[in-house]
């Protein structure tokens, strides 16, 4: 938006009026839209929009609950911390327990290594591929709004790692095509999808598609096509992404 905050607010307002909001990693579009609208005294929907944000940050709640500015914003609109915590609990209770149990086992299996070679097992990846296929058929994509990010006993379940391993098995082409539908619907973050595609590119020594795991020389050589491919699935250009990453790391260092 060329640092034009008011224009950004207007454009995002139009987007969120027509589409269910997302709050993608490092972009936090919906949360920033609300924060800046509040800062510039623009109507963002008040309590209704603030309540809609809670499920989007709930997967990261053990970190988010340390954000004092987040609670101050809610308090300003008459929503106290107890109400927020209750909404997070309600979100957690809405998750699919069957899928959580299945993917908990799958993630443990995914990370297990052979006692002799120390390598992860392709057979385990294949078993996990079968689970993902079954889930897509019966429940759709296992997003964080279905299974969360971490189980009660501390098993971390980031799907980008899971998808990374789908790039190394025979079902890759199926997932490459099938999962693109969930990128378009907003259930699968583009960055997670790209992790799978670029891992396949890397393993098979192919030409980079999205430039995530490629070296600088490869990216510079084909940046026009790479940026075009990124735009098609909703990823920022390489230049903008670098800027976002730089600001993200800068802000994190300030917090620490």
C-alpha positions in Angstrom: 0.0 0.0 0.0 3.1 2.2 -0.2 2.9 3.0 3.5 -0.6 4.6 3.0 -2.3 3.3 6.1 -5.8 4.8 5.4 -5.8 3.3 1.9 -4.8 -0.1 3.4 -7.6 0.1 5.9 -10.2 0.8 3.2 -8.9 -2.0 1.0 -8.8 -4.5 3.8 -12.3 -3.5 5.0 -13.6 -4.3 1.6 -11.9 -7.7 1.6 -13.1 -8.7 5.0 -16.6 -7.6 4.2 -16.7 -10.2 1.3 -14.4 -13.0 2.6 -13.9 -14.7 5.9 -10.8 -13.2 7.6 -7.5 -14.9 7.8 -4.6 -13.9 10.0 -1.6 -15.4 8.2 1.8 -15.9 9.8 3.9 -12.7 9.9 1.2 -10.8 8.0 -1.5 -10.9 10.7 -3.8 -9.1 8.2 -7.0 -9.2 10.3 -5.4 -8.2 13.6 -3.4 -5.4 12.0 -6.5 -4.2 10.2 -8.3 -4.0 13.5 -5.4 -2.3 15.3 -4.9 0.4 12.7 -8.6 1.0 12.3 -8.8 1.6 16.0 -5.7 3.8 15.9 -7.2 6.0 13.2 -10.7 5.9 14.6 -12.1 4.0 11.7 -15.1 1.6 12.1 -13.9 -2.0 11.9 -17.0 -3.7 13.3 -16.3 -3.3 17.0 -17.0 -6.3 19.3 -18.2 -8.5 16.5 -14.9 -8.2 14.6 -12.9 -8.6 17.9 -14.7 -11.8 18.7 -14.0 -13.0 15.1 -10.3 -12.5 15.7 -10.1 -14.7 18.8 -10.3 -18.1 17.0 -7.6 -16.9 14.6 -5.1 -16.2 17.3 -6.3 -19.1 19.6 -3.9 -21.7 18.1 -1.0 -19.5 19.4 -2.7 -18.7 22.7 0.1 -19.7 25.0 2.2 -17.0 23.4 -0.6 -14.5 22.5 -1.9 -14.3 26.1 1.4 -12.5 27.0 0.5 -9.7 24.6 -0.7 -6.9 26.9 -1.6 -4.6 24.0 -4.0 -7.3 22.7 -5.9 -7.3 26.0 -5.9 -3.5 26.2 -7.6 -3.2 22.9 -10.3 -5.6 23.9 -10.8 -3.8 27.2 -11.3 -0.6 25.3 -14.3 -2.1 23.6 -15.8 -3.6 26.8 -14.4 -7.2 26.5 -12.5 -8.3 29.6 -9.7 -10.9 29.8 -12.0 -13.5 31.4 -14.4 -13.3 28.4 -11.4 -13.7 26.0 -10.2 -16.8 27.9 -13.7 -18.3 27.8 -13.8 -17.8 24.0 -10.5 -19.5 23.6 -11.7 -22.5 25.7 -14.9 -22.6 23.5 -12.7 -22.6 20.4 -10.6 -25.4 21.8 -13.6 -27.5 22.6 -14.9 -27.0 19.1 -11.9 -28.8 17.6 -12.2 -32.2 16.1 -11.0 -34.6 18.8 -10.8 -37.6 16.5 -8.6 -35.8 14.0 -6.4 -34.4 16.9 -5.8 -37.9 18.2 -5.0 -39.2 14.7 -2.6 -36.4 13.8 -1.0 -36.6 17.2 0.0 -40.2 16.4 1.0 -39.2 12.8 3.3 -36.3 14.0 5.0 -38.6 16.4 5.4 -41.2 13.7 6.6 -38.5 11.3 9.5 -37.5 13.5 10.6 -41.0 14.5 14.0 -42.1 13.2 15.5 -45.5 12.5 17.7 -46.6 15.4 20.5 -47.7 13.1 20.5 -45.1 10.2 19.1 -42.2 12.1 16.9 -41.4 9.1 13.2 -40.7 9.0 11.1 -43.5 7.4 9.5 -43.1 4.0 7.1 -45.8 5.0 6.0 -43.6 7.9 5.5 -40.7 5.4 3.3 -43.1 3.3 1.2 -44.0 6.3 0.8 -40.3 7.1 -0.1 -39.6 3.4 -2.9 -42.2 3.7 -4.2 -40.4 6.8 -4.1 -37.0 5.0 -6.0 -38.5 2.0 -8.7 -39.9 4.3 -9.0 -36.6 6.1 -9.3 -34.6 2.9 -12.1 -37.0 1.7 -14.0 -37.0 5.0 -13.3 -33.6 6.7 -11.5 -31.4 4.3 -8.1 -29.9 5.1 -6.9 -30.4 8.7 -6.3 -26.7 9.4 -5.6 -25.2 12.7 -9.3 -24.4 13.0 -9.9 -28.2 13.0 -6.9 -29.7 14.9 -5.1 -26.7 16.6 -1.4 -26.4 16.7 -0.4 -28.3 19.8 -2.0 -31.1 21.8 -2.7 -31.1 25.5 0.4 -33.2 26.1 2.7 -30.9 24.1 2.9 -32.6 20.7 3.5 -29.8 18.2 1.6 -30.2 15.0 2.7 -27.6 12.3 1.3 -28.9 9.0 4.1 -27.4 6.9 6.4 -30.0 8.3 3.9 -32.7 7.5 3.5 -31.4 4.0 7.2 -31.2 3.5 7.4 -35.0 3.8 4.5 -35.5 1.3 6.9 -34.1 -1.3 9.1 -37.1 -1.0 6.6 -39.9 -1.7 4.7 -41.3 -4.7 1.5 -39.4 -3.8 3.2 -36.0 -4.3 1.4 -35.1 -7.6 -2.0 -36.0 -6.0 -1.3 -33.6 -3.1 0.1 -30.9 -5.3 -3.2 -30.7 -7.2 -5.6 -31.5 -4.5 -4.2 -29.2 -1.9 -4.2 -26.2 -4.2 -8.0 -26.1 -3.8 -7.5 -25.6 -0.1 -5.1 -22.8 -0.7 -7.7 -21.1 -2.8 -10.4 -21.6 -0.2 -8.2 -20.1 2.5 -7.9 -23.3 4.6 -4.3 -24.0 3.7 -1.8 -21.1 4.1 0.1 -20.5 0.9 3.4 -20.7 2.7 2.6 -24.3 3.9 1.7 -25.4 0.4 4.9 -23.9 -1.0 6.9 -25.8 1.6 5.8 -29.0 0.0 6.3 -28.0 -3.6 9.7 -26.5 -3.0 10.9 -29.5 -1.1 10.0 -31.6 -4.1 11.9 -29.2 -6.3 14.9 -29.4 -4.0 15.0 -33.2 -3.6 14.6 -33.7 -7.4 17.0 -30.9 -8.4 14.3 -29.1 -10.4 13.8 -25.5 -11.4 12.4 -23.4 -8.4 8.7 -22.6 -8.6 8.3 -20.2 -5.6 11.9 -19.5 -4.6 11.6 -20.5 -0.9 14.4 -23.1 -0.7 16.4 -21.9 -3.7 19.8 -20.1 -3.5 20.1 -16.4 -4.4 21.6 -17.1 -7.8 18.6 -19.3 -8.9 16.1 -16.7 -7.6 17.7 -13.7 -9.3 17.9 -15.7 -12.6 14.2 -16.5 -12.6 12.6 -13.8 -10.3 10.0 -12.7 -12.8 8.5 -16.2 -13.1 8.9 -16.9 -9.4 7.1 -13.7 -8.4 4.3 -14.6 -10.9 3.9 -18.0 -9.4 3.8 -16.6 -5.9 1.2 -14.0 -6.8 -1.1 -16.8 -8.2 -1.4 -18.4 -4.8 -1.5 -15.3 -2.7 2.2 -15.0 -1.7 4.0 -11.7 -1.6 6.8 -11.0 -4.0 10.3 -12.0 -3.0 11.1 -8.3 -2.3 8.1 -7.7 -0.1 8.5 -11.0 1.7 12.1 -10.1 2.6 10.9 -6.8 4.0 8.2 -8.5 6.1 10.7 -11.0 7.4 13.2 -8.2 8.2 10.5 -6.3 10.2 9.3 -9.4 11.9 12.8 -10.3 13.1 13.4 -6.7 14.2 10.2 -6.6 16.2 10.9 -9.9 17.8 14.4 -8.8 18.9 12.8 -5.7 20.5 10.4 -7.9 22.5 13.2 -10.1 23.7 
